[in-house]
Amino acid sequence: METDLIIIGSGPGGYRAAAYAATHGLSVVIAEKGELGGTCLNEGCIPTKTYARNAEIMETMRSAGIYGLEELSYSFDFTKVVDRKDTVLNQLRSGIEMLLTNPCITLVRGNAGFTGCYENNGRMLYSVTVDGHEYSSSNVIIATGSSPKSLRLDTCSESMVCDSSWLLQTRELPHRLCIVGAGVIGMEFASVFNGFGCEVTVVEYLRECLPALDSDVAKRLRKVLEKRGVTFYMQSAVKSVSDGKVVFERKGKETAVETDKVLLAVGRCPNVSGLNLETVGVDYDAKGIHVNGDSFMTNRPGIYAIGDVNGRQMLAHAATMQGIRAVNNILSVSCGSEDERCGMPDDICFDIMPAAIFTNPEAACVGPSEDVLKENRKDFKVLKANYRANGKALAMNETEGMIKLFTDAEGFIIGCHAFGAHASDMVQEVSALICRRTKVTQLKDIIHIHPTLGEMIQEMAM
């Protein structure tokens, strides 16, 4: 069966690209071997945020006396938390399945892999087989995502070690949880399971948590979690996991912590196994499939790689926008011909990529941190605001937090790093301002609603 476009993977990059292509008249075959929605929906973004909401409510209950609610009593049923998470996931999967019922889209279930390529009437066609059924197209988007990495340890008890997928599926809450890695995944799980009442320890090899975040902001966020009972061991290298404990080396000394379960949150690796990329000559390495700049085309014409599998920016929203860019590239090939499918040029700025960490309080960033600016720029300015001086934050009892806004020598806004309640929403506003080349002098004249947390952004400019 020949089609205009084959997409391998139905995560945020894959299914959104399929829907977008279909609305522009392309016939699409999308292959998925697992659940619709990919890692983000089933084992990542959505289930962790569902858990984060539960933990946030429990934290509010613990501080209910501040709001005049005395002598509250409640019991915590973790199985109901898991059930609620599953209900959310099933609802969203159904929505994606409905989206893919578009008559221009054919959803096929099974493992997909390249089986060859050939020329036909001057066009290069690629063959992709899905569980014995062959499809061909001159355009293929690979959107297979990534999987958790593991560590090479001297000794490792497999019964103690788990990854994020397991921890989101288990119905037995561990009393003690040790998390190896203080990146986004590690910090989110530390915040959530601390909120659930677990004894949480985090072991991190680097000097500070969340290396992509401004170090000042990251340190303050870590201190907040420490106040809530999370124990951190920074600059520590794990050696072994066995006999109910994790052994690591810290400042030349061997240290051990007792635990019931160990979450390895040490990064992710691209899912390229089984794709048979060698068959069609697509270049890749351990970091992902190689792509050409922001076109996201591989070294083979017509084959694109989007999302985690290219290793560029492992974010669901990055995958979505990369998929749209790839489809726009495919559509533009038809421009100038009699074919009505003609892609419109887009203004997507892939170097302006906001990101959030849904701890409690949450953190977010867009653009370079102060650390990066000090290394690479001579002239920049840092503007700061603290939550404790904001009326809405005080009313919400959310005084832990700060925002840092960065401008260049000409006064253009180039970055924002923050932690605190709704930090992601405020960084999203700044992201829009950066995309539209806004100066800080223009920001001060933009009216903000009072009282809101967002007023802090305007106040920094003033």
C-alpha positions, 0 to 999 in steps of 0.5 A: 500500500502506497501512502503520502506519509508514514509515521512510526510512533503515536506519541505527541510528535507522531499523532499530532503530525498525523492529524496536522498532515491529514488536515492538509490533505495527506494520506497517512499511515501511522504505526504504533506497537504499544498504547496510543500517546507514547511515553508522555501519555502512558509513562511520563508527562501525564501520569506524573502530573496526575500524581503531582496533583495528588501530592499537592493536595496532601501538602495543602491538607498538612498545612490546613491550619493556616487556613483556619481548618483545625483537627482535620483527619484523613486517610490515604489510599494509594490504590485510589490514586493509581485508579484515578491516574488510569482513568485520566490516561484512558480518557486521553487515549480515547481522545487520540484514538478518535483523532486518528479516525480521520478518513485520511489516517490509517492506524496500524498496530505492531512493530514497524521497521524499514525493509528497503527503498526503491525508485519509482517514476523519479521518486524515492520510495521507502518500504516499511513493514508492520507485523508482516504488512508492507507500506511504502511512501516517499515520506517517513517520520520516525517518532519512536521516542526514548526509554530509561537508561540504566547504570553499570554498577559493581553489584545490582539487585534487580528486585530493588531497582526500578525505572519510572515506568514501574513506579507509575504502575505499582500499587504498593507504595514503597516506605523508603525510596532512593532516587539516583539522579536529580534531573527532571524525572528524579526531582519530580518523583522526589517531590511526589513521593515525599508528598505521599509520605515516603522517606525519599533520598536523592543521590546525584553525581553533579554538584547541583540538581537540574543542570539545565536550570539556573543554579541559583534557582535550582539550589533554592528549589532543592532547599525547599524540598529538603525542608519537606524531608527529602535528603540529598547527597550531591557529588555522589557516585553510586557503586552498588545496589544490594541487601536493602541499601545503596552504596555510593562514594562521596568526597572520597568516602563510601556512604550507604543509605537503606532503602526499599526501592531504587529509582534509576533516573539517569537519563533516557536513550533513543528508541532505534532498535528494530527500525532497521535504519541500516537498511535504508542508510539512516545515520544514528548513534547512541545519542539518537538519529542524526537530523539536518538542523531544524528541518529534522530531515535525516541524511536520507531525503524524505525521512525525518526524525522528531522528538526524543529519538533525535536526542535534540530536545527531550520534551513532548512539546518539542516533539509536537512542533518538530512534527509540524515542521517536518510536515510543513517541509513535506507539504512545501515540496508540492508548492508551485505544482498543480497539487493543492497541498501546499505548506505554509511557512512557519515561525517556530523558533526551536532555539526558544524552548520553554521547559517545566519541572513539576515539583511542588513548587514547580520550576520552569525556564526558557533561554540561557541561565545566568551561569551560561550567560556569564560564560558566553556573554559580556553584556547582560542584565539580571532582573529578579523578583521574589514571591514573598513580596507578591500579594497573590502569592501571600494570599495563596500561602505560596511565598517560596519562589523567585523569578530571574529575567535576563536581557541583552545589552540592547534590552531585549528579553532573552531568558527567564528561570523561575521556581514557585507556584505556577512558574510554568505559566509565567515562563510561558508568557516570557517565552512568547515575549522572547519569540516576538523580540520584546524589549524590557521597556516594552514589557513594563508598558503591558498591563497585567491583571492585579492581583496575580503572580504574573505581576512579578514579570511586569514589576521586574521590568519596571 
